[in-house]
């Protein structure tokens, strides 16, 4: 990558691919967090303590993202796809800003989930598979109208996703 391309926003296809890889890793985070909760609370059913479980998973997923972003501005999928999270100065954002970024990413996802749910109710379509697949992509909607192609939560917080330099392979 050239120096000029490092200053650019990664294209949507790369961000989408990174998101898919992230979903695979999040399966493990959610599994381990759920297992830990079930072990500590001795719950035997996923519907037991449901509000507590949802809050716990929200915190566990948030901790995964914030800790990864805080270290070098990247999760493992972001490293793979050469994407880095930076602030206006090109540095790794502060921890409070990273926490706020995680929290502000959720409203569009939840709005997408609500639309999918409402569509399923209105059409009588019994499958909620689209709920899981389509809802997270609501986060991309703002990027189509943003002049730099950034996500809404990044625009609001002054953070951005940038191309990251590729690491040189060891021989």
Buried (B, 14 or more C-beta within 10 A) or exposed (E): EEEEEBEBBBEEEBBBBBBEBBEEBBEEBBEEBBEEBBEEEEBEEEEEBEEEBEEBBBEBBBBBBBEBBBEEBBBEBBBEBBBBBBBEEEEBBEEEBBBBBBEBBBEBBEBBBEBBBEEBEEEEEEEEEEBEEBBBEBBBBBBEEBEEBBBBBBBEBEBBBBBBEEEEEEE
